[in-house]
Amino acid sequence: MIDPSDRAMGKAIVTVLTPFIEHLINLGLTKHTIKHHVDNLWALGGQVITNINWDESLRKQSAKELVTNAIDVEGGPLLRDPLDPDDQKPFDSTCRKLYKFLMS
């Protein structure tokens, strides 16, 4: 969080992502798999918050618009400073699943 308005946007992003997490749970995935997806969603939310701090005009968009504009059928944005270079592949996988879920 850089700005107090980041907290409000973070909560709005969580509201957008929660149905997807519930969907993953309903699929019967293991807790371990769901945790990986949630970790990737956390990273996606961080990327979105970073983007709106770099470009203030993005604050005019809804959380859903920001999330859907950050992902597509290919995956998600490039991770900034990943802990492991191999983190991009699973992150993209989660983003693709989220994109498919949001577009259905």
Backbone as XML, in Angstrom:
<?xml version="1.0"?>
<chain id="A" units="angstrom">
  <residue number="1" name="MET">
    <atom name="N" x="0.845" y="-1.170" z="0.000"/>
    <atom name="CA" x="0.000" y="0.000" z="0.000"/>
    <atom name="C" x="0.894" y="1.238" z="0.000"/>
  </residue>
  <residue number="2" name="ILE">
    <atom name="N" x="0.703" y="2.083" z="-0.981"/>
    <atom name="CA" x="1.438" y="3.332" z="-1.070"/>
    <atom name="C" x="0.550" y="4.483" z="-0.622"/>
  </residue>
  <residue number="3" name="ASP">
    <atom name="N" x="-0.695" y="4.401" z="-0.976"/>
    <atom name="CA" x="-1.649" y="5.480" z="-0.759"/>
    <atom name="C" x="-2.862" y="4.890" z="-0.032"/>
  </residue>
  <residue number="4" name="PRO">
    <atom name="N" x="-3.538" y="5.653" z="0.852"/>
    <atom name="CA" x="-4.722" y="5.105" z="1.534"/>
    <atom name="C" x="-5.792" y="4.598" z="0.564"/>
  </residue>
  <residue number="5" name="SER">
    <atom name="N" x="-5.879" y="5.196" z="-0.606"/>
    <atom name="CA" x="-6.879" y="4.710" z="-1.569"/>
    <atom name="C" x="-6.521" y="3.324" z="-2.094"/>
  </residue>
  <residue number="6" name="ASP">
    <atom name="N" x="-5.245" y="2.919" z="-1.937"/>
    <atom name="CA" x="-4.845" y="1.567" z="-2.335"/>
    <atom name="C" x="-5.595" y="0.517" z="-1.515"/>
  </residue>
  <residue number="7" name="ARG">
    <atom name="N" x="-5.847" y="0.822" z="-0.263"/>
    <atom name="CA" x="-6.562" y="-0.128" z="0.598"/>
    <atom name="C" x="-7.968" y="-0.381" z="0.062"/>
  </residue>
  <residue number="8" name="ALA">
    <atom name="N" x="-8.664" y="0.689" z="-0.314"/>
    <atom name="CA" x="-10.018" y="0.542" z="-0.862"/>
    <atom name="C" x="-9.980" y="-0.258" z="-2.168"/>
  </residue>
  <residue number="9" name="MET">
    <atom name="N" x="-9.000" y="0.046" z="-3.011"/>
    <atom name="CA" x="-8.894" y="-0.693" z="-4.272"/>
    <atom name="C" x="-8.531" y="-2.144" z="-3.992"/>
  </residue>
  <residue number="10" name="GLY">
    <atom name="N" x="-7.667" y="-2.393" z="-3.030"/>
    <atom name="CA" x="-7.314" y="-3.763" z="-2.667"/>
    <atom name="C" x="-8.532" y="-4.556" z="-2.234"/>
  </residue>
  <residue number="11" name="LYS">
    <atom name="N" x="-9.387" y="-3.932" z="-1.431"/>
    <atom name="CA" x="-10.622" y="-4.607" z="-0.995"/>
    <atom name="C" x="-11.531" y="-4.879" z="-2.194"/>
  </residue>
  <residue number="12" name="ALA">
    <atom name="N" x="-11.597" y="-3.928" z="-3.119"/>
    <atom name="CA" x="-12.433" y="-4.118" z="-4.307"/>
    <atom name="C" x="-11.885" y="-5.251" z="-5.176"/>
  </residue>
  <residue number="13" name="ILE">
    <atom name="N" x="-10.569" y="-5.353" z="-5.267"/>
    <atom name="CA" x="-9.956" y="-6.438" z="-6.040"/>
    <atom name="C" x="-10.263" y="-7.782" z="-5.388"/>
  </residue>
  <residue number="14" name="VAL">
    <atom name="N" x="-10.191" y="-7.839" z="-4.064"/>
    <atom name="CA" x="-10.525" y="-9.076" z="-3.347"/>
    <atom name="C" x="-11.969" y="-9.475" z="-3.648"/>
  </residue>
  <residue number="15" name="THR">
    <atom name="N" x="-12.858" y="-8.502" z="-3.714"/>
    <atom name="CA" x="-14.267" y="-8.779" z="-4.029"/>
    <atom name="C" x="-14.402" y="-9.387" z="-5.426"/>
  </residue>
  <residue number="16" name="VAL">
    <atom name="N" x="-13.585" y="-8.930" z="-6.364"/>
    <atom name="CA" x="-13.606" y="-9.482" z="-7.723"/>
    <atom name="C" x="-13.052" y="-10.908" z="-7.735"/>
  </residue>
  <residue number="17" name="LEU">
    <atom name="N" x="-12.029" y="-11.167" z="-6.944"/>
    <atom name="CA" x="-11.341" y="-12.461" z="-6.977"/>
    <atom name="C" x="-12.006" y="-13.541" z="-6.126"/>
  </residue>
  <residue number="18" name="THR">
    <atom name="N" x="-12.776" y="-13.146" z="-5.129"/>
    <atom name="CA" x="-13.383" y="-14.112" z="-4.206"/>
    <atom name="C" x="-14.246" y="-15.164" z="-4.904"/>
  </residue>
  <residue number="19" name="PRO">
    <atom name="N" x="-15.122" y="-14.797" z="-5.862"/>
    <atom name="CA" x="-15.913" y="-15.851" z="-6.531"/>
    <atom name="C" x="-15.037" y="-16.876" z="-7.250"/>
  </residue>
  <residue number="20" name="PHE">
    <atom name="N" x="-13.899" y="-16.435" z="-7.775"/>
    <atom name="CA" x="-12.986" y="-17.373" z="-8.436"/>
    <atom name="C" x="-12.388" y="-18.347" z="-7.426"/>
  </residue>
  <residue number="21" name="ILE">
    <atom name="N" x="-12.002" y="-17.836" z="-6.280"/>
    <atom name="CA" x="-11.452" y="-18.710" z="-5.231"/>
    <atom name="C" x="-12.519" y="-19.709" z="-4.782"/>
  </residue>
  <residue number="22" name="GLU">
    <atom name="N" x="-13.748" y="-19.248" z="-4.628"/>
    <atom name="CA" x="-14.845" y="-20.158" z="-4.261"/>
    <atom name="C" x="-15.044" y="-21.214" z="-5.344"/>
  </residue>
  <residue number="23" name="HIS">
    <atom name="N" x="-14.900" y="-20.818" z="-6.597"/>
    <atom name="CA" x="-15.010" y="-21.748" z="-7.718"/>
    <atom name="C" x="-13.923" y="-22.827" z="-7.622"/>
  </residue>
  <residue number="24" name="LEU">
    <atom name="N" x="-12.705" y="-22.416" z="-7.311"/>
    <atom name="CA" x="-11.604" y="-23.381" z="-7.168"/>
    <atom name="C" x="-11.892" y="-24.364" z="-6.041"/>
  </residue>
  <residue number="25" name="ILE">
    <atom name="N" x="-12.422" y="-23.867" z="-4.947"/>
    <atom name="CA" x="-12.778" y="-24.731" z="-3.809"/>
    <atom name="C" x="-13.844" y="-25.727" z="-4.239"/>
  </residue>
  <residue number="26" name="ASN">
    <atom name="N" x="-14.857" y="-25.242" z="-4.967"/>
    <atom name="CA" x="-15.961" y="-26.103" z="-5.412"/>
    <atom name="C" x="-15.508" y="-27.163" z="-6.413"/>
  </residue>
  <residue number="27" name="LEU">
    <atom name="N" x="-14.382" y="-26.915" z="-7.084"/>
    <atom name="CA" x="-13.835" y="-27.920" z="-8.002"/>
    <atom name="C" x="-13.222" y="-29.096" z="-7.254"/>
  </residue>
  <residue number="28" name="GLY">
    <atom name="N" x="-13.035" y="-28.932" z="-5.936"/>
    <atom name="CA" x="-12.471" y="-30.010" z="-5.130"/>
    <atom name="C" x="-10.954" y="-30.074" z="-5.189"/>
  </residue>
  <residue number="29" name="LEU">
    <atom name="N" x="-10.324" y="-28.965" z="-5.559"/>
    <atom name="CA" x="-8.864" y="-28.936" z="-5.597"/>
    <atom name="C" x="-8.311" y="-29.071" z="-4.180"/>
  </residue>
  <residue number="30" name="THR">
    <atom name="N" x="-7.092" y="-29.540" z="-4.084"/>
    <atom name="CA" x="-6.474" y="-29.688" z="-2.767"/>
    <atom name="C" x="-6.203" y="-28.310" z="-2.162"/>
  </residue>
  <residue number="31" name="LYS">
    <atom name="N" x="-6.065" y="-28.273" z="-0.846"/>
    <atom name="CA" x="-5.740" y="-27.013" z="-0.159"/>
    <atom name="C" x="-4.422" y="-26.454" z="-0.679"/>
  </residue>
  <residue number="32" name="HIS">
    <atom name="N" x="-3.482" y="-27.344" z="-0.947"/>
    <atom name="CA" x="-2.167" y="-26.936" z="-1.448"/>
    <atom name="C" x="-2.300" y="-26.222" z="-2.802"/>
  </residue>
  <residue number="33" name="THR">
    <atom name="N" x="-3.085" y="-26.789" z="-3.694"/>
    <atom name="CA" x="-3.286" y="-26.197" z="-5.027"/>
    <atom name="C" x="-4.013" y="-24.864" z="-4.914"/>
  </residue>
  <residue number="34" name="ILE">
    <atom name="N" x="-5.029" y="-24.821" z="-4.080"/>
    <atom name="CA" x="-5.778" y="-23.570" z="-3.896"/>
    <atom name="C" x="-4.860" y="-22.495" z="-3.327"/>
  </residue>
  <residue number="35" name="LYS">
    <atom name="N" x="-3.994" y="-22.883" z="-2.386"/>
    <atom name="CA" x="-3.064" y="-21.910" z="-1.809"/>
    <atom name="C" x="-2.142" y="-21.336" z="-2.879"/>
  </residue>
  <residue number="36" name="HIS">
    <atom name="N" x="-1.671" y="-22.165" z="-3.790"/>
    <atom name="CA" x="-0.816" y="-21.670" z="-4.877"/>
    <atom name="C" x="-1.572" y="-20.658" z="-5.740"/>
  </residue>
  <residue number="37" name="HIS">
    <atom name="N" x="-2.822" y="-20.984" z="-6.059"/>
    <atom name="CA" x="-3.624" y="-20.051" z="-6.855"/>
    <atom name="C" x="-3.855" y="-18.744" z="-6.088"/>
  </residue>
  <residue number="38" name="VAL">
    <atom name="N" x="-4.147" y="-18.849" z="-4.808"/>
    <atom name="CA" x="-4.372" y="-17.646" z="-3.992"/>
    <atom name="C" x="-3.088" y="-16.809" z="-3.929"/>
  </residue>
  <residue number="39" name="ASP">
    <atom name="N" x="-1.947" y="-17.453" z="-3.781"/>
    <atom name="CA" x="-0.677" y="-16.726" z="-3.788"/>
    <atom name="C" x="-0.486" y="-15.982" z="-5.109"/>
  </residue>
  <residue number="40" name="ASN">
    <atom name="N" x="-0.824" y="-16.634" z="-6.207"/>
    <atom name="CA" x="-0.709" y="-15.997" z="-7.525"/>
    <atom name="C" x="-1.703" y="-14.841" z="-7.670"/>
  </residue>
  <residue number="41" name="LEU">
    <atom name="N" x="-2.893" y="-15.005" z="-7.113"/>
    <atom name="CA" x="-3.875" y="-13.917" z="-7.157"/>
    <atom name="C" x="-3.405" y="-12.731" z="-6.322"/>
  </residue>
  <residue number="42" name="TRP">
    <atom name="N" x="-2.748" y="-13.027" z="-5.205"/>
    <atom name="CA" x="-2.175" y="-11.970" z="-4.368"/>
    <atom name="C" x="-1.148" y="-11.181" z="-5.189"/>
  </residue>
  <residue number="43" name="ALA">
    <atom name="N" x="-0.310" y="-11.901" z="-5.935"/>
    <atom name="CA" x="0.694" y="-11.244" z="-6.784"/>
    <atom name="C" x="0.023" y="-10.406" z="-7.867"/>
  </residue>
  <residue number="44" name="LEU">
    <atom name="N" x="-1.053" y="-10.926" z="-8.449"/>
    <atom name="CA" x="-1.788" y="-10.176" z="-9.471"/>
    <atom name="C" x="-2.352" y="-8.889" z="-8.874"/>
  </residue>
  <residue number="45" name="GLY">
    <atom name="N" x="-2.952" y="-8.979" z="-7.701"/>
    <atom name="CA" x="-3.486" y="-7.788" z="-7.042"/>
    <atom name="C" x="-2.393" y="-6.768" z="-6.782"/>
  </residue>
  <residue number="46" name="GLY">
    <atom name="N" x="-1.230" y="-7.243" z="-6.375"/>
    <atom name="CA" x="-0.097" y="-6.343" z="-6.151"/>
    <atom name="C" x="0.338" y="-5.651" z="-7.429"/>
  </residue>
  <residue number="47" name="GLN">
    <atom name="N" x="0.323" y="-6.399" z="-8.526"/>
    <atom name="CA" x="0.671" y="-5.810" z="-9.823"/>
    <atom name="C" x="-0.329" y="-4.715" z="-10.206"/>
  </residue>
  <residue number="48" name="VAL">
    <atom name="N" x="-1.612" y="-4.989" z="-9.970"/>
    <atom name="CA" x="-2.650" y="-4.006" z="-10.298"/>
    <atom name="C" x="-2.467" y="-2.743" z="-9.460"/>
  </residue>
  <residue number="49" name="ILE">
    <atom name="N" x="-2.221" y="-2.908" z="-8.172"/>
    <atom name="CA" x="-2.011" y="-1.746" z="-7.288"/>
    <atom name="C" x="-0.771" y="-0.970" z="-7.740"/>
  </residue>
  <residue number="50" name="THR">
    <atom name="N" x="0.293" y="-1.673" z="-8.095"/>
    <atom name="CA" x="1.495" y="-1.003" z="-8.592"/>
    <atom name="C" x="1.182" y="-0.207" z="-9.853"/>
  </residue>
  <residue number="51" name="ASN">
    <atom name="N" x="0.416" y="-0.812" z="-10.756"/>
    <atom name="CA" x="0.069" y="-0.136" z="-12.008"/>
    <atom name="C" x="-0.704" y="1.155" z="-11.767"/>
  </residue>
  <residue number="52" name="ILE">
    <atom name="N" x="-1.647" y="1.129" z="-10.824"/>
    <atom name="CA" x="-2.429" y="2.349" z="-10.610"/>
    <atom name="C" x="-1.603" y="3.425" z="-9.912"/>
  </residue>
  <residue number="53" name="ASN">
    <atom name="N" x="-0.549" y="3.027" z="-9.231"/>
    <atom name="CA" x="0.334" y="4.025" z="-8.641"/>
    <atom name="C" x="1.285" y="4.624" z="-9.674"/>
  </residue>
  <residue number="54" name="TRP">
    <atom name="N" x="1.575" y="3.886" z="-10.727"/>
    <atom name="CA" x="2.399" y="4.409" z="-11.821"/>
    <atom name="C" x="1.573" y="5.264" z="-12.770"/>
  </residue>
  <residue number="55" name="ASP">
    <atom name="N" x="0.293" y="4.919" z="-12.914"/>
    <atom name="CA" x="-0.585" y="5.637" z="-13.849"/>
    <atom name="C" x="-1.884" y="5.973" z="-13.120"/>
  </residue>
  <residue number="56" name="GLU">
    <atom name="N" x="-1.958" y="7.169" z="-12.582"/>
    <atom name="CA" x="-3.111" y="7.602" z="-11.778"/>
    <atom name="C" x="-4.423" y="7.552" z="-12.553"/>
  </residue>
  <residue number="57" name="SER">
    <atom name="N" x="-4.380" y="7.655" z="-13.879"/>
    <atom name="CA" x="-5.621" y="7.624" z="-14.661"/>
    <atom name="C" x="-6.326" y="6.272" z="-14.532"/>
  </residue>
  <residue number="58" name="LEU">
    <atom name="N" x="-5.578" y="5.234" z="-14.177"/>
    <atom name="CA" x="-6.186" y="3.906" z="-14.007"/>
    <atom name="C" x="-7.131" y="3.857" z="-12.810"/>
  </residue>
  <residue number="59" name="ARG">
    <atom name="N" x="-6.987" y="4.786" z="-11.865"/>
    <atom name="CA" x="-7.860" y="4.808" z="-10.685"/>
    <atom name="C" x="-9.324" y="5.043" z="-11.051"/>
  </residue>
  <residue number="60" name="LYS">
    <atom name="N" x="-9.562" y="5.527" z="-12.257"/>
    <atom name="CA" x="-10.934" y="5.771" z="-12.709"/>
    <atom name="C" x="-11.641" y="4.468" z="-13.098"/>
  </residue>
  <residue number="61" name="GLN">
    <atom name="N" x="-10.872" y="3.410" z="-13.305"/>
    <atom name="CA" x="-11.448" y="2.124" z="-13.692"/>
    <atom name="C" x="-11.904" y="1.355" z="-12.456"/>
  </residue>
  <residue number="62" name="SER">
    <atom name="N" x="-12.885" y="0.493" z="-12.666"/>
    <atom name="CA" x="-13.333" y="-0.370" z="-11.573"/>
    <atom name="C" x="-12.292" y="-1.460" z="-11.336"/>
  </residue>
  <residue number="63" name="ALA">
    <atom name="N" x="-12.387" y="-2.093" z="-10.185"/>
    <atom name="CA" x="-11.470" y="-3.195" z="-9.863"/>
    <atom name="C" x="-11.600" y="-4.310" z="-10.897"/>
  </residue>
  <residue number="64" name="LYS">
    <atom name="N" x="-12.818" y="-4.609" z="-11.310"/>
    <atom name="CA" x="-13.011" y="-5.675" z="-12.300"/>
    <atom name="C" x="-12.353" y="-5.307" z="-13.623"/>
  </residue>
  <residue number="65" name="GLU">
    <atom name="N" x="-12.486" y="-4.060" z="-14.047"/>
    <atom name="CA" x="-11.834" y="-3.629" z="-15.286"/>
    <atom name="C" x="-10.316" y="-3.738" z="-15.164"/>
  </residue>
  <residue number="66" name="LEU">
    <atom name="N" x="-9.781" y="-3.311" z="-14.033"/>
    <atom name="CA" x="-8.335" y="-3.372" z="-13.827"/>
    <atom name="C" x="-7.825" y="-4.812" z="-13.880"/>
  </residue>
  <residue number="67" name="VAL">
    <atom name="N" x="-8.558" y="-5.709" z="-13.234"/>
    <atom name="CA" x="-8.144" y="-7.117" z="-13.224"/>
    <atom name="C" x="-8.255" y="-7.715" z="-14.622"/>
  </residue>
  <residue number="68" name="THR">
    <atom name="N" x="-9.387" y="-7.516" z="-15.279"/>
    <atom name="CA" x="-9.571" y="-8.126" z="-16.599"/>
    <atom name="C" x="-8.639" y="-7.514" z="-17.641"/>
  </residue>
  <residue number="69" name="ASN">
    <atom name="N" x="-8.265" y="-6.255" z="-17.473"/>
    <atom name="CA" x="-7.317" y="-5.638" z="-18.403"/>
    <atom name="C" x="-5.884" y="-6.109" z="-18.160"/>
  </residue>
  <residue number="70" name="ALA">
    <atom name="N" x="-5.621" y="-6.666" z="-16.990"/>
    <atom name="CA" x="-4.266" y="-7.123" z="-16.651"/>
    <atom name="C" x="-4.004" y="-8.558" z="-17.111"/>
  </residue>
  <residue number="71" name="ILE">
    <atom name="N" x="-5.072" y="-9.308" z="-17.425"/>
    <atom name="CA" x="-4.927" y="-10.722" z="-17.787"/>
    <atom name="C" x="-5.557" y="-10.973" z="-19.148"/>
  </residue>
  <residue number="72" name="ASP">
    <atom name="N" x="-5.211" y="-12.097" z="-19.733"/>
    <atom name="CA" x="-5.837" y="-12.503" z="-20.989"/>
    <atom name="C" x="-5.636" y="-14.009" z="-21.178"/>
  </residue>
  <residue number="73" name="VAL">
    <atom name="N" x="-5.943" y="-14.501" z="-22.367"/>
    <atom name="CA" x="-5.828" y="-15.934" z="-22.630"/>
    <atom name="C" x="-4.390" y="-16.438" z="-22.554"/>
  </residue>
  <residue number="74" name="GLU">
    <atom name="N" x="-3.436" y="-15.533" z="-22.629"/>
    <atom name="CA" x="-2.015" y="-15.897" z="-22.541"/>
    <atom name="C" x="-1.537" y="-15.992" z="-21.096"/>
  </residue>
  <residue number="75" name="GLY">
    <atom name="N" x="-2.181" y="-15.287" z="-20.186"/>
    <atom name="CA" x="-1.766" y="-15.283" z="-18.785"/>
    <atom name="C" x="-1.858" y="-13.903" z="-18.191"/>
  </residue>
  <residue number="76" name="GLY">
    <atom name="N" x="-0.886" y="-13.582" z="-17.360"/>
    <atom name="CA" x="-0.901" y="-12.304" z="-16.665"/>
    <atom name="C" x="0.271" y="-11.431" z="-17.046"/>
  </residue>
  <residue number="77" name="PRO">
    <atom name="N" x="0.382" y="-10.313" z="-16.371"/>
    <atom name="CA" x="1.515" y="-9.424" z="-16.635"/>
    <atom name="C" x="2.822" y="-10.066" z="-16.174"/>
  </residue>
  <residue number="78" name="LEU">
    <atom name="N" x="3.921" y="-9.549" z="-16.660"/>
    <atom name="CA" x="5.211" y="-10.036" z="-16.182"/>
    <atom name="C" x="5.367" y="-9.672" z="-14.716"/>
  </residue>
  <residue number="79" name="LEU">
    <atom name="N" x="5.757" y="-10.639" z="-13.933"/>
    <atom name="CA" x="5.970" y="-10.394" z="-12.508"/>
    <atom name="C" x="7.168" y="-9.478" z="-12.322"/>
  </residue>
  <residue number="80" name="ARG">
    <atom name="N" x="7.019" y="-8.518" z="-11.454"/>
    <atom name="CA" x="8.142" y="-7.653" z="-11.098"/>
    <atom name="C" x="8.860" y="-8.300" z="-9.928"/>
  </residue>
  <residue number="81" name="ASP">
    <atom name="N" x="10.140" y="-8.476" z="-10.060"/>
    <atom name="CA" x="10.962" y="-9.037" z="-8.986"/>
    <atom name="C" x="10.425" y="-10.356" z="-8.434"/>
  </residue>
  <residue number="82" name="PRO">
    <atom name="N" x="10.222" y="-11.369" z="-9.300"/>
    <atom name="CA" x="9.764" y="-12.658" z="-8.760"/>
    <atom name="C" x="10.834" y="-13.263" z="-7.846"/>
  </residue>
  <residue number="83" name="LEU">
    <atom name="N" x="10.373" y="-13.983" z="-6.833"/>
    <atom name="CA" x="11.320" y="-14.655" z="-5.940"/>
    <atom name="C" x="12.095" y="-15.726" z="-6.684"/>
  </residue>
  <residue number="84" name="ASP">
    <atom name="N" x="11.453" y="-16.345" z="-7.643"/>
    <atom name="CA" x="12.055" y="-17.406" z="-8.442"/>
    <atom name="C" x="11.655" y="-17.162" z="-9.897"/>
  </residue>
  <residue number="85" name="PRO">
    <atom name="N" x="12.593" y="-17.199" z="-10.835"/>
    <atom name="CA" x="12.248" y="-16.973" z="-12.244"/>
    <atom name="C" x="11.186" y="-17.947" z="-12.766"/>
  </residue>
  <residue number="86" name="ASP">
    <atom name="N" x="11.085" y="-19.111" z="-12.136"/>
    <atom name="CA" x="10.092" y="-20.095" z="-12.569"/>
    <atom name="C" x="8.687" y="-19.772" z="-12.058"/>
  </residue>
  <residue number="87" name="ASP">
    <atom name="N" x="8.519" y="-18.689" z="-11.312"/>
    <atom name="CA" x="7.204" y="-18.316" z="-10.782"/>
    <atom name="C" x="6.261" y="-17.802" z="-11.869"/>
  </residue>
  <residue number="88" name="GLN">
    <atom name="N" x="6.777" y="-17.344" z="-13.002"/>
    <atom name="CA" x="5.925" y="-16.763" z="-14.043"/>
    <atom name="C" x="4.955" y="-17.794" z="-14.624"/>
  </residue>
  <residue number="89" name="LYS">
    <atom name="N" x="5.423" y="-19.028" z="-14.849"/>
    <atom name="CA" x="4.556" y="-20.047" z="-15.468"/>
    <atom name="C" x="3.317" y="-20.355" z="-14.628"/>
  </residue>
  <residue number="90" name="PRO">
    <atom name="N" x="3.456" y="-20.670" z="-13.340"/>
    <atom name="CA" x="2.250" y="-20.933" z="-12.558"/>
    <atom name="C" x="1.388" y="-19.685" z="-12.385"/>
  </residue>
  <residue number="91" name="PHE">
    <atom name="N" x="2.022" y="-18.509" z="-12.318"/>
    <atom name="CA" x="1.275" y="-17.258" z="-12.234"/>
    <atom name="C" x="0.413" y="-17.097" z="-13.489"/>
  </residue>
  <residue number="92" name="ASP">
    <atom name="N" x="1.015" y="-17.325" z="-14.662"/>
    <atom name="CA" x="0.259" y="-17.230" z="-15.914"/>
    <atom name="C" x="-0.862" y="-18.245" z="-15.966"/>
  </residue>
  <residue number="93" name="SER">
    <atom name="N" x="-0.624" y="-19.434" z="-15.452"/>
    <atom name="CA" x="-1.660" y="-20.467" z="-15.431"/>
    <atom name="C" x="-2.864" y="-20.007" z="-14.611"/>
  </residue>
  <residue number="94" name="THR">
    <atom name="N" x="-2.602" y="-19.453" z="-13.432"/>
    <atom name="CA" x="-3.692" y="-18.939" z="-12.601"/>
    <atom name="C" x="-4.421" y="-17.815" z="-13.321"/>
  </residue>
  <residue number="95" name="CYS">
    <atom name="N" x="-3.677" y="-16.919" z="-13.955"/>
    <atom name="CA" x="-4.292" y="-15.787" z="-14.652"/>
    <atom name="C" x="-5.158" y="-16.262" z="-15.820"/>
  </residue>
  <residue number="96" name="ARG">
    <atom name="N" x="-4.703" y="-17.287" z="-16.534"/>
    <atom name="CA" x="-5.514" y="-17.837" z="-17.632"/>
    <atom name="C" x="-6.813" y="-18.422" z="-17.093"/>
  </residue>
  <residue number="97" name="LYS">
    <atom name="N" x="-6.723" y="-19.161" z="-15.998"/>
    <atom name="CA" x="-7.929" y="-19.746" z="-15.388"/>
    <atom name="C" x="-8.873" y="-18.642" z="-14.913"/>
  </residue>
  <residue number="98" name="LEU">
    <atom name="N" x="-8.315" y="-17.609" z="-14.300"/>
    <atom name="CA" x="-9.133" y="-16.485" z="-13.844"/>
    <atom name="C" x="-9.793" y="-15.793" z="-15.031"/>
  </residue>
  <residue number="99" name="TYR">
    <atom name="N" x="-9.052" y="-15.569" z="-16.101"/>
    <atom name="CA" x="-9.599" y="-14.925" z="-17.293"/>
    <atom name="C" x="-10.768" y="-15.723" z="-17.845"/>
  </residue>
  <residue number="100" name="LYS">
    <atom name="N" x="-10.585" y="-17.031" z="-17.979"/>
    <atom name="CA" x="-11.647" y="-17.905" z="-18.484"/>
    <atom name="C" x="-12.867" y="-17.832" z="-17.568"/>
  </residue>
  <residue number="101" name="PHE">
    <atom name="N" x="-12.636" y="-17.833" z="-16.248"/>
    <atom name="CA" x="-13.736" y="-17.756" z="-15.286"/>
    <atom name="C" x="-14.488" y="-16.421" z="-15.422"/>
  </residue>
  <residue number="102" name="LEU">
    <atom name="N" x="-13.752" y="-15.327" z="-15.492"/>
    <atom name="CA" x="-14.393" y="-14.010" z="-15.566"/>
    <atom name="C" x="-15.107" y="-13.767" z="-16.881"/>
  </residue>
  <residue number="103" name="MET">
    <atom name="N" x="-14.633" y="-14.398" z="-17.941"/>
    <atom name="CA" x="-15.239" y="-14.193" z="-19.264"/>
    <atom name="C" x="-16.410" y="-15.134" z="-19.536"/>
  </residue>
  <residue number="104" name="SER">
    <atom name="N" x="-16.615" y="-16.113" z="-18.655"/>
    <atom name="CA" x="-17.721" y="-17.068" z="-18.897"/>
    <atom name="C" x="-19.031" y="-16.545" z="-18.371"/>
  </residue>
</chain>
